[in-house]
C-alpha cells in the first residue's frame, strides 16, 4: 500500500495522509530519505500542497515517486530537464540520488547531437527560471548548440521572455570566459525581439550580463557602434577600449625600454655576436635578392628564346608551302615565270600567273644593217 495518496491537478500536487501504520511509516521514511524538501515538510503535517513557485509538473513528480520506490526512472530528451529540475528543487542531491542520475542522463542526451540538444532546450522554456537557476540547463544547452552549429542554431532562444532571457544571459556570463559569443547571442535576441518590444530596464539588464573586459578589440568596436546595445554597455565598451589601448602602448614602451637596457648592458662578446648575426642576416638577404634577380633574368631570356623559335617555325612553314621555278623546260614542263605549288602527296599543281615581256626598241631592218656593218667592219657613215 502506498504511503501517501497524491492527486494531480494543473501545476498542483496535493498529499493527503491518514493515520500512518508502521508499514506505511517505513514507506514514508523511504520517500523522505530521498528528498530533503519532503523530509522537512512531511514530518510536520498530514496535508502538503506543492504549487507555484515550486515549478514541478505532475509528470515530473510521478517520475520522482517511481524513483523513490523502484530506484528506476524512464528519461527521454523530452522529460530529462523536468526531472533534473524537480530533483534539484526537492533536494534529491545525494551521491546516488535522482539529481545525480538525471544529471548524467542530461549530459548524455545533450551531447548526442544537435536535434536532441534542441529538444531539451525547448522543454526547458516552460521550466524557467528554475531550469536555469537550479542546474544551468538552458545555458548548457545553448553552449552545446553553439559549439556544434554556431549562434544561428539558437532560434528557440528567441521565444524566451525578456526576464527569463536575462536570467539565462547572466548565467552564461558567469560560466563563459569568452563573451564574444554571448554578445552575439544578446545582439541576435534584441534584433529578433525588436528593441521597441523590450523595455529599457530589461534591455539594460540583459546587456549588463556582458563583461566588456572579456570582449575582443573587434567586438568592442562593434559594440560601440551597435544601436541595439544599452547606453551603459556602450560607455563601458568605450572606457575598456581606451584602457586597452593605453595598456598596449605602455606595454610596447616597456618592451622598448627593456631592449634598450639590454643593449646598454651587453658585454663586448655579446655585442660582437649580435653584430655578426645581423651581418650574416644582411648577407643572406642580399644573396636571396641577387638570386631572385638572376631567376627573373633567366625567365625573361627563356621567354625571348621561345618567341624567336616560334617566329622561325612560322617562317619555315610559309617557305615549305610554295616555291618558284624560273627555268624553261621543254615538253610542257614548267615554263619561265610560272608558279608551282608542292603538295604533301608529292604532286605538282600549276597556278595562274602573268609575265611582262619587255618591248623591242628597234626594227628588224635596223638590226640587220647593224649586223652587216659589224661583220665587214664598216664605219657608220659612207665614204667616197
C-alpha angles and dihedrals in degrees: 000000000000118000092226140014116234127190121198120223128162106295091341132099118188123195118201120189127191126186106323118225122208089258091051090046089060090054091048090051089053092055094042092049090059096048126044090194094055092042090055094050107030094058091058105046144022094217120060129170123194110197139140132340081042095076103207121135121217090245091053092050091049087057089048091052091048090053092049093055104031104023089231134097134179111233127184134172087266098055107023093091092050092049092046091051093046092050090053094047092049092049096243091152102132118132091258095029130120093263091062093044093049092046091055091049091046092056092048093050097044092047094050101080144316095271094055092047090051091050092052091047092053091049089053095059093077090048097057134158093016093051088062103033094051103042109354090245097155096048091048091051089050091049091052093049094047090050091054104035110004130240093312090076093066101089091129090061089067090067093067122106114245093251092052092045090051089054091050093044092051090050091050090048090057094045101043127070095192110062096183090092091045089053091053092049092049092047092050092049093051091045095050095041092048115237094247090061093056117072118237091243091052093046091051091050092049093048092048088068088073116086110208091205088066094052125097120242091254092052091047091056091047091048092053090054097043112104092198093065120093116258092241091057092047091052091049090049091053092049094047092048090051091049091048090052092050090047091051091049092048091048092050091048092050090050091052091050091050091051091050092049090050090052092051093047096047118122121230091258092051090047092051091045091052092048091048090052092048091048091049090050091051091049091050091050091049091049091050091050091050091048091051089050092051092048090052092051093047090051091051091050091050090052091051092049091050091050093050091046091051092051092049092051091051092051092047090051091053092050093051093053097067142004140181131245115203100171124096116238125193125228100042097306126135111318130209113284095015120130119220129188126212119224128203091247092065097254130123126230126198118224129197118269143166128222124202110213115198114240119245111250098203135052124245094251094053091050091048094053091046089055093051092050092052091049095054094033091236120169119249093247126055120252129205 
